[in-house]
Amino acid sequence: MRRITREEYPIDTLQRIVNGVTFFKDLIHSDPTQFELLMSVTQFVTADQDEIILHHGDDANVLYFLLKGQLAVLADDDSGDVINEINAGEMFGVMAMVLNFKRSASIKVNGRTALLAGIDYQHFNDLDDFTLFTLRTKISFFRMLTNNIRWNLERNKMQLPDHPLVSKVRTLPLYTGEKNTLEELHALHHQAHALSELLCEWNDAMNDGGEWQEY
């Protein structure tokens, strides 16, 4: 992967592209200053056809959004079998990032080129540090994470509706307190970990005959 240049993607072009990502779009409308900060720390990169952009066993401290192109998910660098695909508009790497795990698969460009945006988890993981991103921005970030993990769990439930872990999904608590508070932020952070641990269990089951849902 290589960082893009302003000649390739001027800032106004990038802003139009990321407008398709809910997290970025919400910030554009709710807090333009926070949006500008997010754009300044986001890593925008391109990758060429058949390039492996993430390797099985890599550290997983960056959350990626695929903005253009398509990616293939492989068990490892040497595998020729595509076990899943990632399409434009999707993000990936949530579970491994939240749990501080290594990447569980390799990701390869499945097409001519791909454009990605990467956000380092360190900007959000310290829940009591608001020197860069505000409380509301961090809450929005963790809402995005929990929604994504729940969506992956729902996909697993559809493939294995009678699996014993279905009952665990139903018992996971939802936050019912006051919105946009430090309490909600900590609750969402806890939910992200609990959901990720459950998704990890699900993936162990899915690997025996289904698709991997996180990388």
Sequence and secondary structure as in RCSB ss.txt:
>XXXX:A:sequence
MRRITREEYPIDTLQRIVNGVTFFKDLIHSDPTQFELLMSVTQFVTADQDEIILHHGDDANVLYFLLKGQLAVLA
DDDSGDVINEINAGEMFGVMAMVLNFKRSASIKVNGRTALLAGIDYQHFNDLDDFTLFTLRTKISFFRMLTNNIR
WNLERNKMQLPDHPLVSKVRTLPLYTGEKNTLEELHALHHQAHALSELLCEWNDAMNDGGEWQEY
>XXXX:A:secstr
 EE  TTTS HHHHHHHHTTSHHHHHHHHH HHHHHHHHHH EEEEEETT EEE TT B  EEEEEEESEEEEES
STT   EEEEEETT EE HHHHHHT B SSEEEE SSEEEEEEEETHHHH TT  SSS HHHHHHHHHHHHHHHH
HHHHHHHHHSTT TTHHHHHHS    S TTSHHHHHHHHHHHHHHHHHHHHHHHHHTTTS     
